[in-house]
Amino acid sequence: MKRILLAICVLLLRLHLTVNSQVPTDNPQRSNTDKAVHAAIDAFFSDGCHVGLSLAVYDHGKISLYNYGSVKKGSKQLPTTTSQYEIGSLTKTFTGSLLAKAVLDNKVDIDTDIRRYLKEPYPNLQYAGIPITLRQLATHQSSLPTDVPDNSELFKQPDFDKLPFQLIAREKSYDNDKYRQELHLIKPDTMPGSIYFRYSNIGVKLESFILEDIYQKSYEQLLKKFIFSPLGIQHTVLTVRDSSKMVSGYSSTGKLMPYALDNAGSAGGIRSCSADMAKYLIWHMNEKDPWVRETHSILHGDLFYYARGYHWNMEKKQARKKIWQSGGTFGMSSAMIMYPQEQIGFVLLANDACMDTQGKLSIIAENVIQAMAGK
């Protein structure tokens, strides 16, 4: 019986390796980094739910770019370094970076009443006379709702294949003017700063409205002037004008998903590629840059447990500091993970929203850095 069980295990292992070896890739599998990445990706594709993956690996100043899988189901077309993915809430780190710049430029005080910086009066953005601050917006402690319009009832018993279409139908009429109007109708439901964490997309949109008002430029113009152009980012957009550059995204059941609305904006609207995100990663790996150092500063929490910066999550375990953020849309997942002391970092972009894909992207990074540390 033991021999039979052993034979079955060997057969299953061979089948597993055969299936995964068929995942298309441009990984040359020559260097230790190439091999470490390939081993981690092999496990990622083993559950059969994932479609494609593009990633950038930063190792002591060197960037390596890899692509796996396909741009869409039923196709053998490998993603490229300029294939565009929705990065979801990873967008928030761009917004946080702009806010950090405004702090360094002395345009704002992060602990001052946000209404000081808005061109319209918002007497409702306070609780019992206690105002909201930019620190609270950046760390999701503002006590504002998750979304405007309020979509909470759609999540009570959701059909995740239908939910994206329901959300799109509800939100498609919203633009920045309408969001600003709706902001007059909401208020914190408890004292700002008194809650540990409540995710708020409208809070991040409010951040960008403040940035627009103080710099007198649109959010897109601010991105281009201060981040995209200086870093040489060329294929990253807020509005999809050419969908042929976009990969297709899929739900956890394998259904083709619609792209997110362009009005996701500063909370989750950026579409980017591994080549551009690699440039963003290189920039963030240089903590000698005062701007980068500010974006990674602790705004709330304890680094040895869990801390938050300008929309970055941070922790330090076993003497290893980790900075990260992830994102998800209807059919795509993303993650950016950095280990500044080891000078190793990752960007991972996937065109699926399978069960815990964001977590599995983080596992890829953990497995690769462990393999690289042992080289």
C-alpha positions as CSV (number, residue, x, y, z in Angstrom):
1,M,0.0,0.0,0.0
2,K,2.8,2.4,0.9
3,R,4.4,1.8,-2.5
4,I,1.1,2.5,-4.2
5,L,0.6,5.8,-2.3
6,L,4.2,6.8,-3.1
7,A,3.7,6.1,-6.8
8,I,0.5,8.2,-6.8
9,C,2.3,11.1,-5.0
10,V,5.2,10.9,-7.6
11,L,2.6,10.9,-10.4
12,L,0.7,13.9,-9.0
13,L,4.0,15.8,-8.6
14,R,5.0,15.0,-12.2
15,L,1.6,16.1,-13.4
16,H,1.8,19.3,-11.3
17,L,5.3,20.1,-12.8
18,T,4.1,19.3,-16.3
19,V,1.0,21.6,-16.1
20,N,2.9,24.5,-14.6
21,S,5.9,24.2,-17.0
22,Q,3.4,24.9,-19.8
23,V,2.7,28.4,-18.4
24,P,4.3,30.8,-21.0
25,T,7.0,33.0,-19.8
26,D,9.9,35.2,-20.9
27,N,11.9,34.3,-17.8
28,P,15.3,33.1,-19.1
29,Q,15.9,31.1,-15.8
30,R,19.6,31.9,-15.9
31,S,20.4,33.9,-12.8
32,N,19.6,33.0,-9.2
33,T,16.9,35.7,-9.2
34,D,15.4,34.3,-12.4
35,K,15.2,30.8,-10.8
36,A,13.8,32.1,-7.5
37,V,11.1,34.0,-9.3
38,H,10.2,31.0,-11.5
39,A,9.9,28.7,-8.5
40,A,7.6,31.1,-6.7
41,I,5.5,31.7,-9.8
42,D,5.2,28.0,-10.5
43,A,3.3,27.6,-7.2
44,F,1.2,30.7,-8.0
45,F,-0.2,29.2,-11.2
46,S,-0.8,25.7,-9.6
47,D,-4.4,26.4,-8.6
48,G,-5.5,27.0,-12.2
49,C,-7.4,30.2,-11.4
50,H,-4.7,32.7,-12.5
51,V,-4.4,34.0,-16.0
52,G,-1.4,36.3,-16.4
53,L,1.2,38.0,-14.3
54,S,3.8,40.7,-14.9
55,L,6.4,41.6,-12.3
56,A,9.4,43.7,-11.6
57,V,12.1,42.7,-9.1
58,Y,14.5,45.3,-7.7
59,D,17.8,43.9,-6.3
60,H,20.4,46.4,-5.2
61,G,19.8,48.8,-8.0
62,K,19.1,46.3,-10.7
63,I,15.6,45.7,-12.2
64,S,14.5,42.5,-13.7
65,L,11.2,42.2,-15.5
66,Y,9.2,39.0,-16.1
67,N,5.9,38.0,-17.7
68,Y,3.9,34.9,-17.3
69,G,0.6,33.4,-18.6
70,S,-1.6,35.3,-21.0
71,V,-3.2,38.7,-21.5
72,K,-6.6,36.9,-21.8
73,K,-8.1,33.5,-21.4
74,G,-8.0,31.3,-24.5
75,S,-5.0,33.3,-25.9
76,K,-1.3,32.4,-26.0
77,Q,-0.3,36.0,-26.1
78,L,2.2,36.6,-23.3
79,P,1.9,40.0,-21.4
80,T,4.7,42.4,-22.1
81,T,6.4,45.0,-20.0
82,T,4.0,47.6,-21.4
83,S,0.8,45.6,-21.0
84,Q,-1.5,47.8,-18.9
85,Y,-3.2,46.5,-15.7
86,E,-5.6,48.2,-13.3
87,I,-3.6,48.7,-10.1
88,G,-6.6,49.4,-7.9
89,S,-5.7,50.8,-4.4
90,L,-2.0,50.8,-5.2
91,T,-3.1,54.1,-6.8
92,K,-3.5,55.5,-3.2
93,T,0.3,55.5,-2.8
94,F,0.6,57.9,-5.7
95,T,-2.0,60.2,-3.9
96,G,0.0,59.8,-0.7
97,S,3.2,60.7,-2.5
98,L,1.6,63.9,-3.7
99,L,0.3,64.7,-0.2
100,A,3.8,64.1,1.2
101,K,5.1,66.6,-1.4
102,A,2.5,69.2,-0.3
103,V,3.7,68.7,3.3
104,L,7.4,69.2,2.3
105,D,6.4,72.2,0.1
106,N,4.7,73.7,3.2
107,K,1.4,73.9,1.3
108,V,-0.4,71.9,4.1
109,D,-0.1,71.0,7.7
110,I,-1.0,67.3,8.1
111,D,-2.7,67.9,11.4
112,T,-4.7,70.9,10.5
113,D,-8.5,71.0,9.7
114,I,-8.8,69.9,6.1
115,R,-11.5,72.5,5.5
116,R,-8.8,75.1,5.6
117,Y,-7.6,73.9,2.2
118,L,-10.9,73.4,0.4
119,K,-12.2,76.1,-1.9
120,E,-15.8,75.4,-0.8
121,P,-17.1,75.5,2.8
122,Y,-17.9,72.1,4.3
123,P,-19.3,72.7,7.8
124,N,-20.4,69.0,7.8
125,L,-16.8,67.6,7.8
126,Q,-16.5,67.5,11.6
127,Y,-17.9,65.6,14.5
128,A,-18.9,67.5,17.7
129,G,-16.6,70.4,16.6
130,I,-13.7,68.0,16.0
131,P,-12.4,68.4,12.4
132,I,-10.9,65.9,10.1
133,T,-7.1,66.2,9.4
134,L,-5.0,65.1,6.5
135,R,-3.3,62.6,8.7
136,Q,-6.6,60.9,9.3
137,L,-7.5,60.8,5.6
138,A,-4.1,59.3,4.8
139,T,-4.4,56.6,7.5
140,H,-8.2,55.8,7.1
141,Q,-9.1,57.3,10.5
142,S,-11.5,60.0,9.2
143,S,-14.7,58.2,10.2
144,L,-16.0,59.0,6.7
145,P,-18.0,56.3,4.8
146,T,-16.3,53.8,2.6
147,D,-17.8,55.0,-0.7
148,V,-20.0,57.7,-2.2
149,P,-22.6,56.7,-3.3
150,D,-23.2,54.3,-0.4
151,N,-22.9,50.8,-1.8
152,S,-23.0,48.9,1.4
153,E,-26.3,47.1,0.8
154,L,-24.9,45.6,-2.4
155,F,-22.2,43.8,-0.4
156,K,-24.6,42.1,2.0
157,Q,-25.3,39.0,-0.1
158,P,-23.3,39.8,-3.2
159,D,-23.1,37.8,-6.4
160,F,-19.5,38.7,-7.3
161,D,-20.0,38.1,-11.0
162,K,-22.9,40.6,-11.0
163,L,-21.6,43.0,-8.4
164,P,-19.3,44.9,-10.8
165,F,-22.1,45.7,-13.2
166,Q,-24.3,46.9,-10.3
167,L,-21.6,49.2,-9.0
168,I,-20.9,50.6,-12.4
169,A,-24.6,51.3,-13.0
170,R,-24.8,53.1,-9.7
171,E,-21.6,55.2,-10.1
172,K,-21.3,55.9,-13.8
173,S,-22.9,59.3,-13.5
174,Y,-20.3,60.5,-11.0
175,D,-17.6,62.9,-11.8
176,N,-15.4,65.1,-9.6
177,D,-18.1,67.9,-9.4
178,K,-20.7,65.4,-8.3
179,Y,-18.4,63.9,-5.7
180,R,-17.7,67.4,-4.3
181,Q,-21.5,68.0,-4.2
182,E,-22.1,64.7,-2.4
183,L,-19.4,65.6,0.1
184,H,-21.7,68.3,1.4
185,L,-24.2,65.5,2.4
186,I,-21.9,63.2,4.5
187,K,-20.2,63.6,7.8
188,P,-18.1,61.5,10.2
189,D,-20.2,59.2,12.3
190,T,-17.8,59.3,15.2
191,M,-14.8,61.4,16.3
192,P,-12.1,61.5,13.6
193,G,-9.0,59.7,14.8
194,S,-10.9,57.7,17.5
195,I,-11.2,54.6,15.3
196,Y,-8.2,52.5,14.5
197,F,-9.1,51.9,10.8
198,R,-12.0,52.3,8.5
199,Y,-11.3,52.1,4.8
200,S,-12.6,55.1,2.9
201,N,-12.3,55.6,-0.8
202,I,-14.2,58.9,-0.6
203,G,-11.6,60.1,2.0
204,V,-8.8,59.5,-0.6
205,K,-10.8,61.4,-3.2
206,L,-11.1,64.2,-0.7
207,E,-7.3,64.2,-0.4
208,S,-7.0,64.7,-4.1
209,F,-9.6,67.5,-4.1
210,I,-7.5,69.3,-1.5
211,L,-4.3,68.8,-3.6
212,E,-6.2,70.1,-6.6
213,D,-7.3,73.2,-4.7
214,I,-3.9,74.1,-3.2
215,Y,-1.9,73.5,-6.4
216,Q,-4.6,74.7,-8.8
217,K,-4.1,71.7,-11.1
218,S,-6.1,68.5,-11.7
219,Y,-5.1,65.3,-10.0
220,E,-3.9,64.0,-13.4
221,Q,-1.9,67.1,-14.1
222,L,-0.2,66.7,-10.6
223,L,0.7,63.1,-11.4
224,K,2.2,64.0,-14.7
225,K,4.1,67.1,-13.4
226,F,5.5,65.7,-10.2
227,I,5.7,61.9,-10.7
228,F,5.2,60.6,-14.2
229,S,7.4,63.1,-16.1
230,P,10.4,63.2,-13.7
231,L,10.4,59.4,-13.5
232,G,10.0,58.8,-17.2
233,I,6.7,57.0,-16.7
234,Q,5.1,56.8,-20.2
235,H,2.4,54.2,-20.3
236,T,0.4,54.9,-17.2
237,V,-3.0,56.5,-17.4
238,L,-6.1,57.4,-15.4
239,T,-8.5,57.2,-18.4
240,V,-8.5,54.2,-20.8
241,R,-8.4,55.6,-24.3
242,D,-6.9,52.5,-26.0
243,S,-8.3,49.3,-24.5
244,S,-6.1,47.2,-26.9
245,K,-3.2,48.0,-24.5
246,M,-5.1,46.6,-21.5
247,V,-5.1,43.0,-20.4
248,S,-8.4,41.3,-19.8
249,G,-9.4,40.8,-16.1
250,Y,-11.3,37.8,-14.6
251,S,-13.4,37.1,-11.5
252,S,-12.7,34.2,-9.1
253,T,-15.1,32.1,-11.2
254,G,-13.3,32.9,-14.4
255,K,-15.8,35.3,-15.8
256,L,-14.6,38.2,-17.9
257,M,-14.9,41.4,-15.9
258,P,-15.5,45.0,-17.0
259,Y,-12.8,47.6,-16.5
260,A,-13.3,49.9,-13.5
261,L,-14.8,53.3,-14.2
262,D,-12.5,56.1,-15.0
263,N,-13.9,58.1,-12.0
264,A,-12.1,55.8,-9.6
265,G,-9.5,58.5,-9.7
266,S,-7.1,59.0,-6.8
267,A,-8.6,56.1,-4.8
268,G,-8.0,53.4,-7.4
269,G,-8.1,54.6,-11.0
270,I,-4.5,54.2,-12.3
271,R,-3.7,51.8,-15.1
272,S,0.0,50.9,-15.4
273,C,2.5,48.4,-16.6
274,S,5.5,46.6,-15.1
275,A,8.0,48.8,-17.0
276,D,6.5,52.0,-15.5
277,M,5.9,50.6,-12.1
278,A,9.5,49.5,-12.0
279,K,10.5,53.1,-12.3
280,Y,8.1,54.0,-9.4
281,L,9.7,51.2,-7.4
282,I,13.2,52.4,-8.1
283,W,12.2,55.8,-6.8
284,H,10.7,54.5,-3.6
285,M,13.7,52.3,-2.9
286,N,15.8,55.4,-2.4
287,E,15.0,56.5,1.2
288,K,17.8,59.0,1.0
289,D,15.4,61.1,-1.1
290,P,13.6,63.4,1.4
291,W,10.4,63.1,-0.5
292,V,10.5,59.3,-0.5
293,R,11.5,59.3,3.2
294,E,8.5,61.5,4.0
295,T,6.1,59.1,2.2
296,H,7.5,56.2,4.3
297,S,7.3,58.1,7.6
298,I,5.0,56.7,10.2
299,L,1.7,58.6,10.5
300,H,0.0,56.1,12.8
301,G,0.9,52.9,14.6
302,D,4.0,51.0,15.7
303,L,6.5,49.7,13.2
304,F,7.1,46.6,15.4
305,Y,3.4,45.7,15.2
306,Y,1.8,47.5,12.3
307,A,2.1,51.1,11.1
308,R,0.8,53.3,8.3
309,G,2.4,56.0,6.3
310,Y,1.1,58.0,3.3
311,H,-1.1,55.0,2.2
312,W,1.8,52.6,2.8
313,N,1.6,49.7,5.3
314,M,4.7,49.1,7.3
315,E,6.0,46.6,9.8
316,K,9.4,45.3,11.1
317,K,9.7,41.7,12.0
318,Q,12.9,39.7,12.7
319,A,14.9,42.9,12.0
320,R,13.4,43.1,8.5
321,K,11.4,46.3,7.6
322,K,8.6,45.7,5.1
323,I,6.7,48.5,3.3
324,W,3.7,47.4,1.1
325,Q,0.4,48.2,-0.5
326,S,-1.9,46.1,-2.7
327,G,-4.9,46.7,-4.9
328,G,-7.8,45.0,-6.4
329,T,-10.4,45.8,-9.0
330,F,-13.3,43.7,-10.5
331,G,-10.8,41.5,-12.4
332,M,-7.3,42.4,-11.5
333,S,-4.9,42.4,-8.5
334,S,-1.7,44.2,-7.7
335,A,1.0,44.5,-5.0
336,M,4.1,46.6,-4.4
337,I,6.4,45.3,-1.6
338,M,9.7,46.7,-0.5
339,Y,12.4,45.7,1.9
340,P,14.5,48.9,2.0
341,Q,17.2,47.5,4.3
342,E,17.9,44.6,2.0
343,Q,17.4,46.8,-1.0
344,I,15.0,44.3,-2.6
345,G,11.6,45.2,-3.9
346,F,8.7,43.9,-6.0
347,V,5.9,45.0,-8.2
348,L,3.4,42.3,-9.1
349,L,0.4,42.8,-11.5
350,A,-2.2,40.0,-12.2
351,N,-5.2,40.0,-14.4
352,D,-7.5,38.0,-12.0
353,A,-9.5,38.6,-8.8
354,C,-9.3,35.0,-7.6
355,M,-9.5,34.2,-3.9
356,D,-6.8,36.1,-2.1
357,T,-4.7,36.9,-5.1
358,Q,-3.3,39.9,-3.4
359,G,-2.2,37.8,-0.5
360,K,-0.6,35.3,-2.9
361,L,1.3,38.0,-4.6
362,S,2.8,38.9,-1.3
363,I,3.7,35.2,-0.8
364,I,5.6,35.3,-4.1
365,A,7.7,38.2,-2.8
366,E,8.3,36.5,0.5
367,N,9.4,33.3,-1.2
368,V,11.7,35.1,-3.6
369,I,13.4,37.2,-1.0
370,Q,14.0,34.1,1.1
371,A,15.5,32.3,-1.9
372,M,17.6,35.4,-2.8
373,A,18.8,35.7,0.9
374,G,20.1,32.1,0.7
375,K,22.0,32.5,-2.6
